[in-house]
């Protein structure tokens, strides 16, 4: 069914070892970022963005912090041309932002591009390219190596001449398109020929962009290719080496990261990896990978949900649920063991002075990206456990259940989720907790309770409605709850012991309600739980006891 013999490796290793990058273990500073969303990303859309949509996207890119933005291929269509003219004529380009325009190394296209740039008051990069790969030379252009170099050199000369005629101060960029399918020494020869025309200076640097137009190799090969080019390129101190990885092999991010280790100064890419075929490298992922290592990426993704919404609306593309950092489910933990570890990690941070983020299973703090712990991290279904369920009740509603009670509730919640075959929302979990444990008033409802301190302990008079009938019970004990418990056991002929009692305020302040939890151990060693909520902590504790007692009585009646 599959014939692997029809394929071969279509890339060259450098002629000399180029592996210095392997001694580096992380990226210590942000590269220069160039967004190509409005050109490369836009041309890959089923329905390209309109003028108004491109303007909104441009403003979002500025808000994120991009200082270089490729705004289009102005010779390609009227919309592309008009967009650039609108940015210039309406003075929409901030002074600290450099726009970039793309052109093939063809005379009439270059001239059309320069027409579109007239009147640009800010810095602009004119990005010229021609394809250099073996496949393109042989199959598409049917030209020799020398003829391909001539195309690149003539394009470089024309950029220089038109810039001088315009009296402008444009920056230049050259790309040997399909670099990864080009013999490395030949790619170097073409780039050096262009550099000999431009003769970059310390005060006027140029960009040599090395695109993985089609990704052919493992990432380490691309890194070695970039290192070789950096080591042997003319005017290197005045050249900004850029990479533009595509994602054909699913390694765009790895290609870009290793290329930076290998000497690349700049990365061209898109938000969420949009682009033709499998797309471009995802700048958002690259930037947040750096952020997770404690390095400032110099881009702001602190409101990633809003950026994602804008991107999806304007491009009509969908960010997958498992997309790194931005996907709806990337922080979601359904597994019980994962939830328990995350919940304990969050409590660890509360109890310790933590300088660094080390919460299990979360490589980055979701709140740094505008995400929420309850809705984005801890998600409840039939695979969830007590830790996650307890975390949601505590974080969202203020209930801090005893560990064994969380376990008991966990089984109940998982059973509901399994039966309904669905994820449960926090409100549904609260409803299960309240209906199962809190202030249960049947068959016994508390009306009032009084206590008297006596030399031998506490005596109580408790008024109840039991199966619709008012009853007054008396009892004694070592404490208030013990006195009520003894009264109920004697008058209701029940056998149990209180093995757990906890209480806490539900909110902070003088008007806060109190919540109490009671665990009753029965003769068969099973434990039944109840909870009570009231403005008074004593009433809350009695209600918790009666809730547990009612659950015992109801269970007996169902037998």
Beta strands, then each sheet from edge to edge (+ up, - down):
strand 1: 32-35
strand 2: 68-72
strand 3: 98-104
strand 4: 124-131
strand 5: 171-177
strand 6: 206-212
strand 7: 239-245
strand 8: 266-269
strand 9: 444-454
strand 10: 457-466
strand 11: 469-477
strand 12: 496-505
strand 13: 514-522
strand 14: 527-534
sheet 1: 1+ 2+ 3+ 4+ 5+ 6+ 7+ 8+ 1+
sheet 2: 9+ 10- 11+
sheet 3: 12+ 13- 14+
end
